[in-house]
Amino acid sequence: MANQLQNESNQKRRHNRGAADDTLSLLRSDFKYFLQAIWAQLDLPSPTRAQYAIADYLQHGPKRLQVQAFRGVGKSWITGAFVLWSLFNDLEKKVMIA
């Protein structure tokens, strides 16, 4: 009986670890998922379509880019989250924000 409970516990841990690995790989693969998770941690509403468009442009746009949007869209917050995501993926990455 004790062995059976131990085996079930180990299986649950492996399953949870697998789910955590899937979540981490999803967060690493697409900045928009990372942005959504950061917004949730900051207790903000889900990102808007404009914010997702900025996120997509930051991830897939040219190496040197300029983000222009109306005041209050969250350009600085999104860019800060992008830097965090970039470092999450590569701790050796150098980022310059001007």
C-alpha beads as a LAMMPS data file, in Angstrom:
LAMMPS data file: protein, C-alpha beads

98 atoms
97 bonds

1 atom types
1 bond types

-500.0 500.0 xlo xhi
-500.0 500.0 ylo yhi
-500.0 500.0 zlo zhi

Masses

1 110.0

Atoms # bond

1 1 1 0.000 0.000 0.000
2 1 1 2.785 2.434 0.931
3 1 1 4.660 1.606 -2.278
4 1 1 1.544 2.219 -4.334
5 1 1 1.033 5.645 -2.723
6 1 1 4.705 6.470 -3.295
7 1 1 4.427 5.469 -6.976
8 1 1 1.306 7.581 -7.432
9 1 1 3.043 10.522 -5.779
10 1 1 6.052 10.144 -8.080
11 1 1 3.791 9.989 -11.137
12 1 1 2.000 13.178 -10.081
13 1 1 5.346 14.948 -9.589
14 1 1 6.535 13.837 -13.027
15 1 1 3.253 14.986 -14.573
16 1 1 3.452 18.382 -12.835
17 1 1 7.100 18.758 -13.853
18 1 1 6.111 17.995 -17.445
19 1 1 3.377 20.632 -17.312
20 1 1 5.831 23.151 -15.866
21 1 1 8.338 22.344 -18.610
22 1 1 5.611 22.824 -21.234
23 1 1 4.670 26.190 -19.711
24 1 1 8.299 27.333 -19.604
25 1 1 8.906 26.322 -23.203
26 1 1 5.730 28.164 -24.257
27 1 1 6.833 31.298 -22.374
28 1 1 10.299 31.097 -23.942
29 1 1 9.006 30.502 -27.467
30 1 1 6.617 33.445 -27.889
31 1 1 6.877 36.870 -26.288
32 1 1 3.109 37.358 -26.461
33 1 1 2.560 34.484 -23.996
34 1 1 5.262 35.928 -21.752
35 1 1 3.627 39.369 -21.940
36 1 1 0.277 37.890 -20.964
37 1 1 1.870 36.135 -17.975
38 1 1 3.671 39.318 -16.870
39 1 1 0.465 41.336 -17.156
40 1 1 -1.325 38.746 -15.003
41 1 1 1.443 38.914 -12.374
42 1 1 1.138 42.723 -12.329
43 1 1 -2.635 42.307 -11.889
44 1 1 -3.312 44.124 -15.149
45 1 1 -6.057 43.238 -17.614
46 1 1 -5.088 41.092 -20.591
47 1 1 -3.012 42.943 -23.191
48 1 1 -4.978 44.741 -25.888
49 1 1 -4.698 44.054 -29.614
50 1 1 -2.420 47.095 -29.949
51 1 1 -0.181 45.783 -27.162
52 1 1 -0.023 42.342 -28.785
53 1 1 0.868 44.026 -32.098
54 1 1 3.734 45.883 -30.391
55 1 1 4.856 42.623 -28.770
56 1 1 4.835 40.833 -32.116
57 1 1 6.779 43.680 -33.732
58 1 1 9.387 43.626 -30.955
59 1 1 9.857 39.872 -31.305
60 1 1 9.760 39.522 -35.083
61 1 1 10.624 43.018 -36.334
62 1 1 13.989 44.292 -37.550
63 1 1 17.046 44.284 -35.286
64 1 1 16.903 48.055 -34.910
65 1 1 13.392 49.362 -34.530
66 1 1 11.324 52.204 -33.203
67 1 1 7.952 51.751 -31.535
68 1 1 5.466 54.583 -31.986
69 1 1 2.025 54.557 -30.429
70 1 1 -0.332 56.903 -28.642
71 1 1 0.328 57.948 -25.088
72 1 1 -0.785 55.395 -22.501
73 1 1 -0.579 52.313 -24.732
74 1 1 2.183 50.854 -22.576
75 1 1 5.199 51.140 -24.873
76 1 1 7.691 51.409 -22.006
77 1 1 6.105 48.576 -20.014
78 1 1 5.989 46.285 -23.042
79 1 1 9.588 47.117 -23.933
80 1 1 10.660 46.436 -20.351
81 1 1 8.865 43.075 -20.472
82 1 1 10.570 42.346 -23.806
83 1 1 13.988 42.976 -22.271
84 1 1 13.054 40.653 -19.401
85 1 1 11.912 37.992 -21.905
86 1 1 15.107 38.406 -23.932
87 1 1 17.215 37.873 -20.808
88 1 1 14.969 34.968 -19.789
89 1 1 15.948 33.313 -23.064
90 1 1 19.618 34.362 -23.089
91 1 1 21.318 35.762 -19.983
92 1 1 24.332 36.850 -22.044
93 1 1 22.301 39.065 -24.391
94 1 1 23.145 42.756 -24.506
95 1 1 20.263 45.208 -24.822
96 1 1 20.422 48.966 -25.398
97 1 1 17.340 51.103 -24.866
98 1 1 17.650 54.718 -25.930

Bonds

1 1 1 2
2 1 2 3
3 1 3 4
4 1 4 5
5 1 5 6
6 1 6 7
7 1 7 8
8 1 8 9
9 1 9 10
10 1 10 11
11 1 11 12
12 1 12 13
13 1 13 14
14 1 14 15
15 1 15 16
16 1 16 17
17 1 17 18
18 1 18 19
19 1 19 20
20 1 20 21
21 1 21 22
22 1 22 23
23 1 23 24
24 1 24 25
25 1 25 26
26 1 26 27
27 1 27 28
28 1 28 29
29 1 29 30
30 1 30 31
31 1 31 32
32 1 32 33
33 1 33 34
34 1 34 35
35 1 35 36
36 1 36 37
37 1 37 38
38 1 38 39
39 1 39 40
40 1 40 41
41 1 41 42
42 1 42 43
43 1 43 44
44 1 44 45
45 1 45 46
46 1 46 47
47 1 47 48
48 1 48 49
49 1 49 50
50 1 50 51
51 1 51 52
52 1 52 53
53 1 53 54
54 1 54 55
55 1 55 56
56 1 56 57
57 1 57 58
58 1 58 59
59 1 59 60
60 1 60 61
61 1 61 62
62 1 62 63
63 1 63 64
64 1 64 65
65 1 65 66
66 1 66 67
67 1 67 68
68 1 68 69
69 1 69 70
70 1 70 71
71 1 71 72
72 1 72 73
73 1 73 74
74 1 74 75
75 1 75 76
76 1 76 77
77 1 77 78
78 1 78 79
79 1 79 80
80 1 80 81
81 1 81 82
82 1 82 83
83 1 83 84
84 1 84 85
85 1 85 86
86 1 86 87
87 1 87 88
88 1 88 89
89 1 89 90
90 1 90 91
91 1 91 92
92 1 92 93
93 1 93 94
94 1 94 95
95 1 95 96
96 1 96 97
97 1 97 98
